[in-house]
């Protein structure tokens, strides 16, 4: 497995390399300090599976690189790193297809847990952001003890829609979902529309947040 760390601070690259090697001993960890170097590495190693991307780079805005990566390499997962942990940046990163947002201020333990979740096919969102984000209408059916009791079946999602949702949680776009599930693109679009309607949300980012707050266990998807 090949992983690319893109950050202009050498100490952060080394720290992330150490965390990654503990989680994936056989991984090849590449690094780059600029977007240009990162794109050159990706051109030389098209089988890179995961990119850890700093938002503040000397030669280019990290968000624009994230958008390009998701467009040109839809099978490549991207986790955003940032020194600024605010809701706007988290939401924008998720909107662009990131499968995680890890604050640079996070401890090694938090980084390790976040990356473990990503490797298992999940999406990492800082708990502070989830705590500030209100529950959608679909998530407001609570028992007296406060435990969320809404299930996928309660909101009318089918097994195939859960398959689509699981891939949406990985930041996969419609074309990537089509390839993974061997479905026609109009079919995937219809499933996505039904999922958003069932969750009473308007976009994929809100769906990801809703599923994280609901704590649903989705069908297994290919792990990193």
C-alpha positions, 0 to 999 in steps of 0.5 A, a space after each residue: 500500500 502506498 500513502 502520500 503525505 503532503 505538508 510543507 513542514 518536515 516535522 509534521 511529515 515525519 510525525 505522520 510517517 511514524 503514525 502510519 508505519 505503526 498502523 500499516 507496517 508494510 506501507 510505502 509512505 511517500 512525502 511532498 512539501 508542495 502541490 507540484 511535488 505531490 502531483 509528480 509523485 502521483 504521476 510516478 505512483 498512480 497506485 497511491 491509495 491514500 493522500 494526507 493533504 495539508 490545506 496550506 501549501 506554498 504553491 497552491 490552495 489545498 482545496 483546489 488540489 483536493 478537488 483535482 484529485 477527486 476528479 482525476 483520481 476518484 479511487 484515491 482517498 484523501 484526508 485533509 490536514 489543517 491547522 485551522 479547525 473550523 466548521 466551514 473548512 471541515 464542511 468544504 473538505 467533505 463537500 469536495 470528497 475528503 474522507 476525513 479532516 484531522 486537525 494538526 493540533 490533534 494528539 498522536 492517539 487521535 491521529 491514530 484513531 482517525 486513520 484507523 477509522 479511514 483505513 476501515 472504510 469510515 469518514 473521520 470528522 472532529 467530534 467538536 464539529 459533530 457536537 455543533 452540527 444539529 441532528 437532522 429531522 431523521 435523527 430526532 427520534 430518541 428514546 427517553 435515555 437519549 439513545 438514537 433509535 432510528 435505523 436505516 429501515 426506519 427511514 426506508 432505505 433499501 439494501 442497495 441504497 445502503 451499499 451506495 451510502 457506504 461508498 458515499 461515506 468514503 467520498 466516492 463520486 457517482 462514477 466511482 460508485 457505478 464501477 464499484 457496484 456495477 450500476 448505471 449512473 442514472 440508477 446511482 443518481 436515483 439512489 443518492 436522491 432517495 438517500 438524501 430524501 430519507 435522511 432529510 438532508 440536501 447534500 452528501 456532506 450533510 448525509 455523512 454528518 447525519 450517518 455519523 451522528 446516527 451511528 449506523 453500521 453500514 455494509 462493509 466496503 473495500 478497506 484501504 
